[in-house]
Every structure is written in C-alpha cells, then in structure tokens.
Amino acid sequence: MLAKPAEAPARPIVHRVDRRALKRLVDQNRIVVLHLFTSNCPACHTYAPVFYQVAAKYGDRVAFAELNLDEDPVLASYMGVQAVPTTLFFVDGREVHRIVGAVAASHLSGILDQILARYAR
C-alpha cells in the first residue's frame, strides 16, 4: 500500500505577529484585521474566541493577526491605542476602521462585510 503524501501545513487562521511581522503581513495582503491585546486584560480574553470565530469565516479573503502589546508597549502609543482590546482594519496598508472594546461576532462580521463590499477586487 502506498503511503499517503504529507499534506502542506495549513495557513494559520490568525497570525501571531510582532511589529516586523505585522509590517510584512500588511505589505503582502490587501485587507488585514489586527487584534491588539494585553495578557492581563479580561475583555481581551473574552473577545479572543470571537475574533478567531470571525477569522475562521473570513480567513480565505482577509488576513487576521494578533499582537500582544505587553511585548511592544511603544507600538500602542505609535498606533494611538488607548484601550484594549482594539481591532484595526487595514486596506492597502492604511487603517480604514477601528473598534475599541470587545464586540459581538455579528458586529465584527458586519464591518468586514462593509469593507469587503467596498474594497474587494
């Protein structure tokens, strides 16, 4: 019996990024959604499964990433983040929308639907 060929590793649904990896991801993808969080933020932990659920739904059309601001606190100031969780939406390298706080999957999906309708090719 022939051995089953090894499958290619699946693309991660959500990329865990640092500042450099975020720059590459934004440069390589037309639409990127970024979840900014800290490890001691209860709302961030509540929101993470919602973010992953939406990423699973839209991951074939949009790149999703998360960045722990504990690891790069200067980035929070640079990006104007005053509270977490914060979700940023980038199109062609520019921020086009921002959500501050934890939201329902339906809200996040609704914003993505609007962005895809406006910017998808």
N, C-alpha and C positions, 0 to 999 in steps of 0.2 A: 504494500500500500504506500502511495506517495505521501510525503509529509505536506501538510498544509503550509503554504507560503506565509511568512510572517507579515502581519498587517502593518501598514505605516502607522506611526504613532498619531493619535487623534490630535487635532489642533485644540489647545486649551480653550475652554469656553470663556474664561476670564484670565487675562494675563496679569500676573503679579509683577509690577514694574517699579523701577526707581526712576530718577529724573532722566537718565540717559536712555533707558529702555522706553520710557514714555515718548521721548522725542522721536525715536525710531518708529514706534508704533503709529504716532500721529503723521509722520512723514510717509509711511507706507500704506496707510489706509485712509480712504476718503472720509469716512464717518467713524468717530471714536467716542465711546462713552466711558468716562472715568469716575470711579467711586473713590473719594478721599475719606479716610477714616483714621482713628487712633485706637490703640489697643484697649484703652480704659474707658471707651465710650459705649454705654449701654445701648443707645439708639443705633449706633453703628452695627452692633452685633444683631440687633433686631432687623435692621434693614438689609444686611448682607444676603440672607436667603431670598429676599425679594429681588435684589439685584441679579443674583445667579439665576433665578427663575426667568427673568426677562432676557438675560443673556442667552439662555438655552433656546428661547423662542426666536430671537433676532440674530443670533451669532453667525448665521450664514450670510448676513448682509451688513453687519456692523461689527467693529472690533470693540471688545469690552476689556477694561483694565481696572485694577485697583492699586492704590498706593497708600502705604501706611505713613502718615505724616510724622509719627514718632521717629521715623528713620531719616526724615528730611524736613525739620521744622521751618527752615528758611523758605522752602518751597511754598508753604502755606501763605506766608506773607507776600511772596512774589506773585502768587496767583490770586491774592485778595480773598483768601478763605478765612472767614471769621468764626465759623462754627462747623462742626461735623455731626453727621455725615453731610458731605457736599458732593453732588453729582454734576460733572461738567460734560457738555456735549460739544465736540469739535467737528467741524466740516472743513475740509481742505486746510487744516492746520489752525483754523480760527475758532475761538469759543463762540458758539451761537446761542447757547442756553445754559442755565444753571438752576439747579434745585438745591435749596438748603433745607436739611432735615430729612427724616425718614418719610417716605411716601408709599402708597399702595402700588402694587404691580400695575393696576389699571391706569394709574396716573403716569407712571414711567412709560408704559406702553403707548399711551395716548400721545405723549410728547415725541416719542420715537416715530410713531406713525406720521405725525406732522412733519418732522424733519425728513423722513424718507420721502414723503409726498413732494416736498419742496426741493430736496437736493439730490435724490437718487437719479442715476442716469439710466 
